[in-house]
Amino acid sequence: MEAHITSICKAANFHIRNIGSIRQYLSEEAGAQVIHAFVTSCLDYGYTILGGLSDKSLLRFRWVQNNAARLVTLTH
């Protein structure tokens, strides 16, 4: 399962980096929609499949989710 968690987190972080490069050109609402479309949906998919895992394993999803939230609100 660790390989699957790694691949989901890598894909989500890839999208976060790409969205971060164009974030200055998007309104806050548009940025939130793009984040939801690419990142949150990927994480939701991972959460439903990996629902019974320990908190340690799911902590990586929370890190990605926090990074996405920072990108939406433009805080660092």
PDB file of N, CA, C, O and CB in Angstrom:
ATOM      1  N   MET A   1       0.812  -1.202   0.000  1.00  0.00           N
ATOM      2  CA  MET A   1       0.000   0.000   0.000  1.00  0.00           C
ATOM      3  C   MET A   1       0.852   1.262   0.000  1.00  0.00           C
ATOM      4  O   MET A   1       0.405   2.306  -0.475  1.00  0.00           O
ATOM      5  CB  MET A   1      -0.922   0.000   1.194  1.00  0.00           C
ATOM      6  N   GLU A   2       2.069   1.185   0.523  1.00  0.00           N
ATOM      7  CA  GLU A   2       2.931   2.365   0.558  1.00  0.00           C
ATOM      8  C   GLU A   2       3.241   2.862  -0.851  1.00  0.00           C
ATOM      9  O   GLU A   2       3.329   4.069  -1.078  1.00  0.00           O
ATOM     10  CB  GLU A   2       4.232   2.052   1.301  1.00  0.00           C
ATOM     11  N   ALA A   3       3.403   1.953  -1.782  1.00  0.00           N
ATOM     12  CA  ALA A   3       3.675   2.362  -3.172  1.00  0.00           C
ATOM     13  C   ALA A   3       2.481   3.115  -3.751  1.00  0.00           C
ATOM     14  O   ALA A   3       2.651   4.080  -4.496  1.00  0.00           O
ATOM     15  CB  ALA A   3       4.004   1.129  -4.052  1.00  0.00           C
ATOM     16  N   HIS A   4       1.289   2.675  -3.411  1.00  0.00           N
ATOM     17  CA  HIS A   4       0.078   3.340  -3.903  1.00  0.00           C
ATOM     18  C   HIS A   4      -0.066   4.731  -3.270  1.00  0.00           C
ATOM     19  O   HIS A   4      -0.415   5.689  -3.959  1.00  0.00           O
ATOM     20  CB  HIS A   4      -1.175   2.478  -3.599  1.00  0.00           C
ATOM     21  N   ILE A   5       0.196   4.843  -1.984  1.00  0.00           N
ATOM     22  CA  ILE A   5       0.143   6.135  -1.307  1.00  0.00           C
ATOM     23  C   ILE A   5       1.168   7.076  -1.919  1.00  0.00           C
ATOM     24  O   ILE A   5       0.880   8.251  -2.151  1.00  0.00           O
ATOM     25  CB  ILE A   5       0.392   5.975   0.211  1.00  0.00           C
ATOM     26  N   THR A   6       2.358   6.563  -2.180  1.00  0.00           N
ATOM     27  CA  THR A   6       3.417   7.381  -2.782  1.00  0.00           C
ATOM     28  C   THR A   6       3.008   7.888  -4.153  1.00  0.00           C
ATOM     29  O   THR A   6       3.233   9.056  -4.470  1.00  0.00           O
ATOM     30  CB  THR A   6       4.716   6.581  -2.891  1.00  0.00           C
ATOM     31  N   SER A   7       2.414   7.038  -4.967  1.00  0.00           N
ATOM     32  CA  SER A   7       2.029   7.471  -6.315  1.00  0.00           C
ATOM     33  C   SER A   7       0.914   8.515  -6.285  1.00  0.00           C
ATOM     34  O   SER A   7       0.920   9.445  -7.091  1.00  0.00           O
ATOM     35  CB  SER A   7       1.585   6.270  -7.145  1.00  0.00           C
ATOM     36  N   ILE A   8      -0.033   8.374  -5.376  1.00  0.00           N
ATOM     37  CA  ILE A   8      -1.109   9.367  -5.259  1.00  0.00           C
ATOM     38  C   ILE A   8      -0.539  10.705  -4.768  1.00  0.00           C
ATOM     39  O   ILE A   8      -0.902  11.759  -5.289  1.00  0.00           O
ATOM     40  CB  ILE A   8      -2.221   8.861  -4.289  1.00  0.00           C
ATOM     41  N   CYS A   9       0.339  10.666  -3.784  1.00  0.00           N
ATOM     42  CA  CYS A   9       0.928  11.902  -3.263  1.00  0.00           C
ATOM     43  C   CYS A   9       1.822  12.567  -4.301  1.00  0.00           C
ATOM     44  O   CYS A   9       1.840  13.793  -4.401  1.00  0.00           O
ATOM     45  CB  CYS A   9       1.730  11.617  -1.991  1.00  0.00           C
ATOM     46  N   LYS A  10       2.556  11.785  -5.069  1.00  0.00           N
ATOM     47  CA  LYS A  10       3.404  12.362  -6.111  1.00  0.00           C
ATOM     48  C   LYS A  10       2.562  13.056  -7.171  1.00  0.00           C
ATOM     49  O   LYS A  10       2.900  14.150  -7.621  1.00  0.00           O
ATOM     50  CB  LYS A  10       4.277  11.279  -6.756  1.00  0.00           C
ATOM     51  N   ALA A  11       1.470  12.423  -7.570  1.00  0.00           N
ATOM     52  CA  ALA A  11       0.595  13.030  -8.577  1.00  0.00           C
ATOM     53  C   ALA A  11      -0.030  14.314  -8.050  1.00  0.00           C
ATOM     54  O   ALA A  11      -0.101  15.311  -8.768  1.00  0.00           O
ATOM     55  CB  ALA A  11      -0.505  12.045  -9.002  1.00  0.00           C
ATOM     56  N   ALA A  12      -0.481  14.296  -6.807  1.00  0.00           N
ATOM     57  CA  ALA A  12      -1.100  15.491  -6.221  1.00  0.00           C
ATOM     58  C   ALA A  12      -0.082  16.617  -6.079  1.00  0.00           C
ATOM     59  O   ALA A  12      -0.399  17.770  -6.373  1.00  0.00           O
ATOM     60  CB  ALA A  12      -1.716  15.163  -4.849  1.00  0.00           C
ATOM     61  N   ASN A  13       1.132  16.308  -5.636  1.00  0.00           N
ATOM     62  CA  ASN A  13       2.168  17.331  -5.510  1.00  0.00           C
ATOM     63  C   ASN A  13       2.571  17.882  -6.876  1.00  0.00           C
ATOM     64  O   ASN A  13       2.873  19.069  -6.995  1.00  0.00           O
ATOM     65  CB  ASN A  13       3.393  16.762  -4.792  1.00  0.00           C
ATOM     66  N   PHE A  14       2.580  17.047  -7.894  1.00  0.00           N
ATOM     67  CA  PHE A  14       2.854  17.499  -9.255  1.00  0.00           C
ATOM     68  C   PHE A  14       1.829  18.544  -9.681  1.00  0.00           C
ATOM     69  O   PHE A  14       2.191  19.581 -10.236  1.00  0.00           O
ATOM     70  CB  PHE A  14       2.847  16.310 -10.235  1.00  0.00           C
ATOM     71  N   HIS A  15       0.562  18.275  -9.424  1.00  0.00           N
ATOM     72  CA  HIS A  15      -0.498  19.217  -9.780  1.00  0.00           C
ATOM     73  C   HIS A  15      -0.391  20.501  -8.950  1.00  0.00           C
ATOM     74  O   HIS A  15      -0.618  21.593  -9.470  1.00  0.00           O
ATOM     75  CB  HIS A  15      -1.880  18.567  -9.580  1.00  0.00           C
ATOM     76  N   ILE A  16      -0.051  20.378  -7.682  1.00  0.00           N
ATOM     77  CA  ILE A  16       0.096  21.560  -6.830  1.00  0.00           C
ATOM     78  C   ILE A  16       1.202  22.462  -7.358  1.00  0.00           C
ATOM     79  O   ILE A  16       1.028  23.679  -7.427  1.00  0.00           O
ATOM     80  CB  ILE A  16       0.394  21.149  -5.377  1.00  0.00           C
ATOM     81  N   ARG A  17       2.342  21.876  -7.732  1.00  0.00           N
ATOM     82  CA  ARG A  17       3.437  22.685  -8.266  1.00  0.00           C
ATOM     83  C   ARG A  17       3.032  23.377  -9.560  1.00  0.00           C
ATOM     84  O   ARG A  17       3.339  24.554  -9.753  1.00  0.00           O
ATOM     85  CB  ARG A  17       4.672  21.818  -8.502  1.00  0.00           C
ATOM     86  N   ASN A  18       2.353  22.669 -10.440  1.00  0.00           N
ATOM     87  CA  ASN A  18       1.937  23.274 -11.707  1.00  0.00           C
ATOM     88  C   ASN A  18       0.898  24.371 -11.495  1.00  0.00           C
ATOM     89  O   ASN A  18       0.964  25.418 -12.140  1.00  0.00           O
ATOM     90  CB  ASN A  18       1.377  22.204 -12.640  1.00  0.00           C
ATOM     91  N   ILE A  19      -0.043  24.145 -10.614  1.00  0.00           N
ATOM     92  CA  ILE A  19      -1.060  25.162 -10.335  1.00  0.00           C
ATOM     93  C   ILE A  19      -0.405  26.358  -9.648  1.00  0.00           C
ATOM     94  O   ILE A  19      -0.792  27.500  -9.895  1.00  0.00           O
ATOM     95  CB  ILE A  19      -2.204  24.580  -9.452  1.00  0.00           C
ATOM     96  N   GLY A  20       0.573  26.107  -8.798  1.00  0.00           N
ATOM     97  CA  GLY A  20       1.276  27.189  -8.126  1.00  0.00           C
ATOM     98  C   GLY A  20       1.972  28.130  -9.098  1.00  0.00           C
ATOM     99  O   GLY A  20       2.096  29.324  -8.828  1.00  0.00           O
ATOM    100  N   SER A  21       2.424  27.596 -10.227  1.00  0.00           N
ATOM    101  CA  SER A  21       3.107  28.448 -11.197  1.00  0.00           C
ATOM    102  C   SER A  21       2.150  29.372 -11.945  1.00  0.00           C
ATOM    103  O   SER A  21       2.574  30.407 -12.459  1.00  0.00           O
ATOM    104  CB  SER A  21       3.860  27.593 -12.187  1.00  0.00           C
ATOM    105  N   ILE A  22       0.869  29.017 -12.015  1.00  0.00           N
ATOM    106  CA  ILE A  22      -0.103  29.881 -12.703  1.00  0.00           C
ATOM    107  C   ILE A  22      -1.070  30.536 -11.735  1.00  0.00           C
ATOM    108  O   ILE A  22      -1.983  31.242 -12.164  1.00  0.00           O
ATOM    109  CB  ILE A  22      -0.883  29.081 -13.732  1.00  0.00           C
ATOM    110  N   ARG A  23      -0.892  30.318 -10.434  1.00  0.00           N
ATOM    111  CA  ARG A  23      -1.846  30.792  -9.436  1.00  0.00           C
ATOM    112  C   ARG A  23      -2.012  32.302  -9.454  1.00  0.00           C
ATOM    113  O   ARG A  23      -3.105  32.803  -9.192  1.00  0.00           O
ATOM    114  CB  ARG A  23      -1.415  30.351  -8.065  1.00  0.00           C
ATOM    115  N   GLN A  24      -0.959  33.030  -9.756  1.00  0.00           N
ATOM    116  CA  GLN A  24      -1.045  34.492  -9.743  1.00  0.00           C
ATOM    117  C   GLN A  24      -1.987  35.030 -10.810  1.00  0.00           C
ATOM    118  O   GLN A  24      -2.454  36.164 -10.708  1.00  0.00           O
ATOM    119  CB  GLN A  24       0.328  35.092  -9.935  1.00  0.00           C
ATOM    120  N   TYR A  25      -2.271  34.233 -11.825  1.00  0.00           N
ATOM    121  CA  TYR A  25      -3.152  34.665 -12.901  1.00  0.00           C
ATOM    122  C   TYR A  25      -4.611  34.281 -12.676  1.00  0.00           C
ATOM    123  O   TYR A  25      -5.479  34.642 -13.471  1.00  0.00           O
ATOM    124  CB  TYR A  25      -2.680  34.087 -14.198  1.00  0.00           C
ATOM    125  N   LEU A  26      -4.882  33.554 -11.602  1.00  0.00           N
ATOM    126  CA  LEU A  26      -6.228  33.077 -11.310  1.00  0.00           C
ATOM    127  C   LEU A  26      -6.821  33.853 -10.142  1.00  0.00           C
ATOM    128  O   LEU A  26      -6.106  34.285  -9.238  1.00  0.00           O
ATOM    129  CB  LEU A  26      -6.216  31.570 -11.003  1.00  0.00           C
ATOM    130  N   SER A  27      -8.130  34.022 -10.174  1.00  0.00           N
ATOM    131  CA  SER A  27      -8.800  34.594  -9.007  1.00  0.00           C
ATOM    132  C   SER A  27      -8.816  33.535  -7.904  1.00  0.00           C
ATOM    133  O   SER A  27      -8.508  32.369  -8.149  1.00  0.00           O
ATOM    134  CB  SER A  27     -10.260  35.072  -9.359  1.00  0.00           C
ATOM    135  N   GLU A  28      -9.175  33.947  -6.697  1.00  0.00           N
ATOM    136  CA  GLU A  28      -9.200  32.989  -5.590  1.00  0.00           C
ATOM    137  C   GLU A  28     -10.221  31.882  -5.845  1.00  0.00           C
ATOM    138  O   GLU A  28      -9.968  30.713  -5.555  1.00  0.00           O
ATOM    139  CB  GLU A  28      -9.519  33.706  -4.269  1.00  0.00           C
ATOM    140  N   GLU A  29     -11.364  32.258  -6.385  1.00  0.00           N
ATOM    141  CA  GLU A  29     -12.402  31.262  -6.672  1.00  0.00           C
ATOM    142  C   GLU A  29     -11.955  30.285  -7.762  1.00  0.00           C
ATOM    143  O   GLU A  29     -12.151  29.076  -7.638  1.00  0.00           O
ATOM    144  CB  GLU A  29     -13.703  31.958  -7.095  1.00  0.00           C
ATOM    145  N   ALA A  30     -11.360  30.812  -8.822  1.00  0.00           N
ATOM    146  CA  ALA A  30     -10.884  29.948  -9.901  1.00  0.00           C
ATOM    147  C   ALA A  30      -9.763  29.042  -9.410  1.00  0.00           C
ATOM    148  O   ALA A  30      -9.697  27.873  -9.789  1.00  0.00           O
ATOM    149  CB  ALA A  30     -10.403  30.787 -11.093  1.00  0.00           C
ATOM    150  N   GLY A  31      -8.876  29.582  -8.562  1.00  0.00           N
ATOM    151  CA  GLY A  31      -7.802  28.768  -7.995  1.00  0.00           C
ATOM    152  C   GLY A  31      -8.340  27.633  -7.148  1.00  0.00           C
ATOM    153  O   GLY A  31      -7.845  26.508  -7.211  1.00  0.00           O
ATOM    154  N   ALA A  32      -9.356  27.934  -6.355  1.00  0.00           N
ATOM    155  CA  ALA A  32      -9.964  26.899  -5.515  1.00  0.00           C
ATOM    156  C   ALA A  32     -10.610  25.809  -6.375  1.00  0.00           C
ATOM    157  O   ALA A  32     -10.527  24.627  -6.041  1.00  0.00           O
ATOM    158  CB  ALA A  32     -11.011  27.520  -4.568  1.00  0.00           C
ATOM    159  N   GLN A  33     -11.241  26.195  -7.461  1.00  0.00           N
ATOM    160  CA  GLN A  33     -11.871  25.213  -8.344  1.00  0.00           C
ATOM    161  C   GLN A  33     -10.835  24.321  -9.015  1.00  0.00           C
ATOM    162  O   GLN A  33     -11.042  23.115  -9.145  1.00  0.00           O
ATOM    163  CB  GLN A  33     -12.713  25.917  -9.403  1.00  0.00           C
ATOM    164  N   VAL A  34      -9.730  24.906  -9.438  1.00  0.00           N
ATOM    165  CA  VAL A  34      -8.676  24.119 -10.079  1.00  0.00           C
ATOM    166  C   VAL A  34      -8.043  23.168  -9.086  1.00  0.00           C
ATOM    167  O   VAL A  34      -7.791  22.007  -9.407  1.00  0.00           O
ATOM    168  CB  VAL A  34      -7.609  25.034 -10.687  1.00  0.00           C
ATOM    169  N   ILE A  35      -7.782  23.653  -7.874  1.00  0.00           N
ATOM    170  CA  ILE A  35      -7.227  22.786  -6.830  1.00  0.00           C
ATOM    171  C   ILE A  35      -8.177  21.628  -6.546  1.00  0.00           C
ATOM    172  O   ILE A  35      -7.750  20.480  -6.418  1.00  0.00           O
ATOM    173  CB  ILE A  35      -6.959  23.589  -5.535  1.00  0.00           C
ATOM    174  N   HIS A  36      -9.452  21.935  -6.448  1.00  0.00           N
ATOM    175  CA  HIS A  36     -10.426  20.879  -6.167  1.00  0.00           C
ATOM    176  C   HIS A  36     -10.475  19.867  -7.313  1.00  0.00           C
ATOM    177  O   HIS A  36     -10.546  18.661  -7.078  1.00  0.00           O
ATOM    178  CB  HIS A  36     -11.823  21.485  -5.931  1.00  0.00           C
ATOM    179  N   ALA A  37     -10.437  20.354  -8.528  1.00  0.00           N
ATOM    180  CA  ALA A  37     -10.538  19.453  -9.686  1.00  0.00           C
ATOM    181  C   ALA A  37      -9.357  18.496  -9.772  1.00  0.00           C
ATOM    182  O   ALA A  37      -9.540  17.318 -10.079  1.00  0.00           O
ATOM    183  CB  ALA A  37     -10.633  20.262 -10.974  1.00  0.00           C
ATOM    184  N   PHE A  38      -8.157  18.981  -9.506  1.00  0.00           N
ATOM    185  CA  PHE A  38      -6.985  18.143  -9.707  1.00  0.00           C
ATOM    186  C   PHE A  38      -6.462  17.484  -8.442  1.00  0.00           C
ATOM    187  O   PHE A  38      -6.102  16.307  -8.463  1.00  0.00           O
ATOM    188  CB  PHE A  38      -5.908  18.948 -10.311  1.00  0.00           C
ATOM    189  N   VAL A  39      -6.415  18.214  -7.354  1.00  0.00           N
ATOM    190  CA  VAL A  39      -5.762  17.705  -6.151  1.00  0.00           C
ATOM    191  C   VAL A  39      -6.745  17.019  -5.215  1.00  0.00           C
ATOM    192  O   VAL A  39      -6.539  15.868  -4.832  1.00  0.00           O
ATOM    193  CB  VAL A  39      -5.063  18.832  -5.421  1.00  0.00           C
ATOM    194  N   THR A  40      -7.804  17.713  -4.847  1.00  0.00           N
ATOM    195  CA  THR A  40      -8.740  17.167  -3.871  1.00  0.00           C
ATOM    196  C   THR A  40      -9.411  15.902  -4.381  1.00  0.00           C
ATOM    197  O   THR A  40      -9.621  14.957  -3.619  1.00  0.00           O
ATOM    198  CB  THR A  40      -9.790  18.200  -3.518  1.00  0.00           C
ATOM    199  N   SER A  41      -9.748  15.878  -5.662  1.00  0.00           N
ATOM    200  CA  SER A  41     -10.380  14.666  -6.197  1.00  0.00           C
ATOM    201  C   SER A  41      -9.422  13.487  -6.154  1.00  0.00           C
ATOM    202  O   SER A  41      -9.845  12.357  -5.908  1.00  0.00           O
ATOM    203  CB  SER A  41     -10.858  14.899  -7.635  1.00  0.00           C
ATOM    204  N   CYS A  42      -8.147  13.731  -6.389  1.00  0.00           N
ATOM    205  CA  CYS A  42      -7.145  12.670  -6.309  1.00  0.00           C
ATOM    206  C   CYS A  42      -7.010  12.162  -4.873  1.00  0.00           C
ATOM    207  O   CYS A  42      -6.902  10.957  -4.646  1.00  0.00           O
ATOM    208  CB  CYS A  42      -5.784  13.176  -6.827  1.00  0.00           C
ATOM    209  N   LEU A  43      -7.016  13.075  -3.915  1.00  0.00           N
ATOM    210  CA  LEU A  43      -6.915  12.675  -2.515  1.00  0.00           C
ATOM    211  C   LEU A  43      -8.170  11.960  -2.041  1.00  0.00           C
ATOM    212  O   LEU A  43      -8.080  10.999  -1.276  1.00  0.00           O
ATOM    213  CB  LEU A  43      -6.652  13.886  -1.642  1.00  0.00           C
ATOM    214  N   ASP A  44      -9.335  12.409  -2.480  1.00  0.00           N
ATOM    215  CA  ASP A  44     -10.578  11.735  -2.102  1.00  0.00           C
ATOM    216  C   ASP A  44     -10.580  10.296  -2.586  1.00  0.00           C
ATOM    217  O   ASP A  44     -11.023   9.392  -1.878  1.00  0.00           O
ATOM    218  CB  ASP A  44     -11.791  12.482  -2.668  1.00  0.00           C
ATOM    219  N   TYR A  45     -10.085  10.093  -3.787  1.00  0.00           N
ATOM    220  CA  TYR A  45      -9.969   8.741  -4.326  1.00  0.00           C
ATOM    221  C   TYR A  45      -9.061   7.900  -3.427  1.00  0.00           C
ATOM    222  O   TYR A  45      -9.371   6.746  -3.129  1.00  0.00           O
ATOM    223  CB  TYR A  45      -9.422   8.773  -5.776  1.00  0.00           C
ATOM    224  N   GLY A  46      -7.958   8.476  -3.004  1.00  0.00           N
ATOM    225  CA  GLY A  46      -7.037   7.751  -2.134  1.00  0.00           C
ATOM    226  C   GLY A  46      -7.623   7.456  -0.779  1.00  0.00           C
ATOM    227  O   GLY A  46      -7.406   6.376  -0.231  1.00  0.00           O
ATOM    228  N   TYR A  47      -8.374   8.410  -0.220  1.00  0.00           N
ATOM    229  CA  TYR A  47      -8.987   8.199   1.089  1.00  0.00           C
ATOM    230  C   TYR A  47     -10.019   7.074   1.053  1.00  0.00           C
ATOM    231  O   TYR A  47     -10.097   6.282   1.992  1.00  0.00           O
ATOM    232  CB  TYR A  47      -9.640   9.487   1.576  1.00  0.00           C
ATOM    233  N   THR A  48     -10.802   6.995  -0.006  1.00  0.00           N
ATOM    234  CA  THR A  48     -11.834   5.962  -0.050  1.00  0.00           C
ATOM    235  C   THR A  48     -11.221   4.573  -0.168  1.00  0.00           C
ATOM    236  O   THR A  48     -11.732   3.619   0.417  1.00  0.00           O
ATOM    237  CB  THR A  48     -12.787   6.214  -1.214  1.00  0.00           C
ATOM    238  N   ILE A  49     -10.158   4.456  -0.902  1.00  0.00           N
ATOM    239  CA  ILE A  49      -9.515   3.145  -1.057  1.00  0.00           C
ATOM    240  C   ILE A  49      -8.749   2.754   0.205  1.00  0.00           C
ATOM    241  O   ILE A  49      -8.737   1.588   0.600  1.00  0.00           O
ATOM    242  CB  ILE A  49      -8.565   3.154  -2.267  1.00  0.00           C
ATOM    243  N   LEU A  50      -8.117   3.733   0.827  1.00  0.00           N
ATOM    244  CA  LEU A  50      -7.219   3.455   1.947  1.00  0.00           C
ATOM    245  C   LEU A  50      -7.834   3.809   3.294  1.00  0.00           C
ATOM    246  O   LEU A  50      -7.112   4.146   4.232  1.00  0.00           O
ATOM    247  CB  LEU A  50      -5.926   4.211   1.769  1.00  0.00           C
ATOM    248  N   GLY A  51      -9.130   3.738   3.401  1.00  0.00           N
ATOM    249  CA  GLY A  51      -9.821   4.184   4.598  1.00  0.00           C
ATOM    250  C   GLY A  51      -9.431   3.476   5.874  1.00  0.00           C
ATOM    251  O   GLY A  51      -9.519   4.085   6.940  1.00  0.00           O
ATOM    252  N   GLY A  52      -9.009   2.240   5.830  1.00  0.00           N
ATOM    253  CA  GLY A  52      -8.710   1.497   7.036  1.00  0.00           C
ATOM    254  C   GLY A  52      -7.264   1.552   7.487  1.00  0.00           C
ATOM    255  O   GLY A  52      -6.896   0.853   8.430  1.00  0.00           O
ATOM    256  N   LEU A  53      -6.443   2.349   6.852  1.00  0.00           N
ATOM    257  CA  LEU A  53      -5.030   2.398   7.217  1.00  0.00           C
ATOM    258  C   LEU A  53      -4.795   3.237   8.471  1.00  0.00           C
ATOM    259  O   LEU A  53      -5.676   3.968   8.925  1.00  0.00           O
ATOM    260  CB  LEU A  53      -4.213   2.955   6.063  1.00  0.00           C
ATOM    261  N   SER A  54      -3.610   3.116   9.007  1.00  0.00           N
ATOM    262  CA  SER A  54      -3.261   3.841  10.230  1.00  0.00           C
ATOM    263  C   SER A  54      -3.103   5.332   9.949  1.00  0.00           C
ATOM    264  O   SER A  54      -2.988   5.762   8.801  1.00  0.00           O
ATOM    265  CB  SER A  54      -1.967   3.277  10.839  1.00  0.00           C
ATOM    266  N   ASP A  55      -3.101   6.095  11.021  1.00  0.00           N
ATOM    267  CA  ASP A  55      -2.938   7.549  10.903  1.00  0.00           C
ATOM    268  C   ASP A  55      -1.573   7.898  10.323  1.00  0.00           C
ATOM    269  O   ASP A  55      -1.442   8.893   9.610  1.00  0.00           O
ATOM    270  CB  ASP A  55      -3.116   8.226  12.271  1.00  0.00           C
ATOM    271  N   LYS A  56      -0.576   7.108  10.614  1.00  0.00           N
ATOM    272  CA  LYS A  56       0.770   7.376  10.103  1.00  0.00           C
ATOM    273  C   LYS A  56       0.786   7.319   8.578  1.00  0.00           C
ATOM    274  O   LYS A  56       1.443   8.133   7.928  1.00  0.00           O
ATOM    275  CB  LYS A  56       1.781   6.369  10.684  1.00  0.00           C
ATOM    276  N   SER A  57       0.071   6.367   8.017  1.00  0.00           N
ATOM    277  CA  SER A  57       0.024   6.232   6.563  1.00  0.00           C
ATOM    278  C   SER A  57      -0.773   7.360   5.924  1.00  0.00           C
ATOM    279  O   SER A  57      -0.430   7.833   4.840  1.00  0.00           O
ATOM    280  CB  SER A  57      -0.577   4.888   6.176  1.00  0.00           C
ATOM    281  N   LEU A  58      -1.827   7.788   6.589  1.00  0.00           N
ATOM    282  CA  LEU A  58      -2.678   8.840   6.029  1.00  0.00           C
ATOM    283  C   LEU A  58      -2.139  10.245   6.279  1.00  0.00           C
ATOM    284  O   LEU A  58      -2.657  11.219   5.733  1.00  0.00           O
ATOM    285  CB  LEU A  58      -4.064   8.729   6.602  1.00  0.00           C
ATOM    286  N   LEU A  59      -1.099  10.347   7.104  1.00  0.00           N
ATOM    287  CA  LEU A  59      -0.511  11.653   7.382  1.00  0.00           C
ATOM    288  C   LEU A  59       0.020  12.304   6.116  1.00  0.00           C
ATOM    289  O   LEU A  59      -0.036  13.527   5.988  1.00  0.00           O
ATOM    290  CB  LEU A  59       0.605  11.522   8.405  1.00  0.00           C
ATOM    291  N   ARG A  60       0.531  11.526   5.184  1.00  0.00           N
ATOM    292  CA  ARG A  60       1.047  12.081   3.927  1.00  0.00           C
ATOM    293  C   ARG A  60      -0.064  12.736   3.121  1.00  0.00           C
ATOM    294  O   ARG A  60       0.164  13.753   2.467  1.00  0.00           O
ATOM    295  CB  ARG A  60       1.723  10.987   3.092  1.00  0.00           C
ATOM    296  N   PHE A  61      -1.261  12.168   3.160  1.00  0.00           N
ATOM    297  CA  PHE A  61      -2.398  12.796   2.479  1.00  0.00           C
ATOM    298  C   PHE A  61      -2.734  14.141   3.131  1.00  0.00           C
ATOM    299  O   PHE A  61      -3.063  15.106   2.441  1.00  0.00           O
ATOM    300  CB  PHE A  61      -3.635  11.860   2.508  1.00  0.00           C
ATOM    301  N   ARG A  62      -2.652  14.196   4.441  1.00  0.00           N
ATOM    302  CA  ARG A  62      -2.932  15.453   5.133  1.00  0.00           C
ATOM    303  C   ARG A  62      -1.918  16.527   4.781  1.00  0.00           C
ATOM    304  O   ARG A  62      -2.278  17.698   4.659  1.00  0.00           O
ATOM    305  CB  ARG A  62      -2.948  15.235   6.633  1.00  0.00           C
ATOM    306  N   TRP A  63      -0.651  16.146   4.615  1.00  0.00           N
ATOM    307  CA  TRP A  63       0.368  17.114   4.213  1.00  0.00           C
ATOM    308  C   TRP A  63       0.052  17.690   2.839  1.00  0.00           C
ATOM    309  O   TRP A  63       0.147  18.898   2.621  1.00  0.00           O
ATOM    310  CB  TRP A  63       1.759  16.462   4.208  1.00  0.00           C
ATOM    311  N   VAL A  64      -0.322  16.822   1.927  1.00  0.00           N
ATOM    312  CA  VAL A  64      -0.667  17.290   0.581  1.00  0.00           C
ATOM    313  C   VAL A  64      -1.898  18.184   0.645  1.00  0.00           C
ATOM    314  O   VAL A  64      -1.951  19.221  -0.017  1.00  0.00           O
ATOM    315  CB  VAL A  64      -0.916  16.094  -0.374  1.00  0.00           C
ATOM    316  N   GLN A  65      -2.872  17.792   1.426  1.00  0.00           N
ATOM    317  CA  GLN A  65      -4.081  18.584   1.561  1.00  0.00           C
ATOM    318  C   GLN A  65      -3.782  19.955   2.171  1.00  0.00           C
ATOM    319  O   GLN A  65      -4.363  20.953   1.744  1.00  0.00           O
ATOM    320  CB  GLN A  65      -5.104  17.839   2.411  1.00  0.00           C
ATOM    321  N   ASN A  66      -2.903  20.022   3.145  1.00  0.00           N
ATOM    322  CA  ASN A  66      -2.516  21.304   3.739  1.00  0.00           C
ATOM    323  C   ASN A  66      -1.783  22.179   2.727  1.00  0.00           C
ATOM    324  O   ASN A  66      -2.002  23.389   2.690  1.00  0.00           O
ATOM    325  CB  ASN A  66      -1.633  21.077   4.973  1.00  0.00           C
ATOM    326  N   ASN A  67      -0.921  21.588   1.910  1.00  0.00           N
ATOM    327  CA  ASN A  67      -0.236  22.357   0.870  1.00  0.00           C
ATOM    328  C   ASN A  67      -1.224  22.922  -0.143  1.00  0.00           C
ATOM    329  O   ASN A  67      -1.074  24.058  -0.595  1.00  0.00           O
ATOM    330  CB  ASN A  67       0.798  21.486   0.158  1.00  0.00           C
ATOM    331  N   ALA A  68      -2.217  22.143  -0.492  1.00  0.00           N
ATOM    332  CA  ALA A  68      -3.245  22.624  -1.420  1.00  0.00           C
ATOM    333  C   ALA A  68      -4.033  23.771  -0.807  1.00  0.00           C
ATOM    334  O   ALA A  68      -4.359  24.737  -1.497  1.00  0.00           O
ATOM    335  CB  ALA A  68      -4.196  21.483  -1.812  1.00  0.00           C
ATOM    336  N   ALA A  69      -4.343  23.674   0.483  1.00  0.00           N
ATOM    337  CA  ALA A  69      -5.079  24.746   1.159  1.00  0.00           C
ATOM    338  C   ALA A  69      -4.241  26.023   1.212  1.00  0.00           C
ATOM    339  O   ALA A  69      -4.773  27.122   1.053  1.00  0.00           O
ATOM    340  CB  ALA A  69      -5.481  24.311   2.586  1.00  0.00           C
ATOM    341  N   ARG A  70      -2.936  25.883   1.435  1.00  0.00           N
ATOM    342  CA  ARG A  70      -2.065  27.063   1.435  1.00  0.00           C
ATOM    343  C   ARG A  70      -2.026  27.719   0.066  1.00  0.00           C
ATOM    344  O   ARG A  70      -1.965  28.943  -0.043  1.00  0.00           O
ATOM    345  CB  ARG A  70      -0.650  26.684   1.869  1.00  0.00           C
ATOM    346  N   LEU A  71      -2.061  26.910  -0.964  1.00  0.00           N
ATOM    347  CA  LEU A  71      -2.040  27.462  -2.323  1.00  0.00           C
ATOM    348  C   LEU A  71      -3.318  28.209  -2.638  1.00  0.00           C
ATOM    349  O   LEU A  71      -3.281  29.231  -3.323  1.00  0.00           O
ATOM    350  CB  LEU A  71      -1.828  26.355  -3.344  1.00  0.00           C
ATOM    351  N   VAL A  72      -4.444  27.723  -2.157  1.00  0.00           N
ATOM    352  CA  VAL A  72      -5.724  28.392  -2.398  1.00  0.00           C
ATOM    353  C   VAL A  72      -5.732  29.738  -1.697  1.00  0.00           C
ATOM    354  O   VAL A  72      -6.158  30.733  -2.284  1.00  0.00           O
ATOM    355  CB  VAL A  72      -6.910  27.521  -1.914  1.00  0.00           C
ATOM    356  N   THR A  73      -5.273  29.792  -0.461  1.00  0.00           N
ATOM    357  CA  THR A  73      -5.331  31.032   0.303  1.00  0.00           C
ATOM    358  C   THR A  73      -4.089  31.894   0.133  1.00  0.00           C
ATOM    359  O   THR A  73      -4.029  33.012   0.646  1.00  0.00           O
ATOM    360  CB  THR A  73      -5.528  30.723   1.756  1.00  0.00           C
ATOM    361  N   LEU A  74      -3.102  31.379  -0.586  1.00  0.00           N
ATOM    362  CA  LEU A  74      -1.838  32.089  -0.826  1.00  0.00           C
ATOM    363  C   LEU A  74      -1.106  32.460   0.457  1.00  0.00           C
ATOM    364  O   LEU A  74      -0.555  33.555   0.570  1.00  0.00           O
ATOM    365  CB  LEU A  74      -2.099  33.338  -1.626  1.00  0.00           C
ATOM    366  N   THR A  75      -1.101  31.542   1.426  1.00  0.00           N
ATOM    367  CA  THR A  75      -0.319  31.735   2.646  1.00  0.00           C
ATOM    368  C   THR A  75       0.819  30.746   2.649  1.00  0.00           C
ATOM    369  O   THR A  75       0.707  29.665   2.072  1.00  0.00           O
ATOM    370  CB  THR A  75      -1.193  31.571   3.915  1.00  0.00           C
ATOM    371  N   HIS A  76       1.920  31.104   3.296  1.00  0.00           N
ATOM    372  CA  HIS A  76       3.088  30.209   3.329  1.00  0.00           C
ATOM    373  C   HIS A  76       3.564  30.023   4.741  1.00  0.00           C
ATOM    374  O   HIS A  76       4.536  29.305   4.975  1.00  0.00           O
ATOM    375  CB  HIS A  76       4.227  30.753   2.464  1.00  0.00           C
TER     376      HIS A  76
END
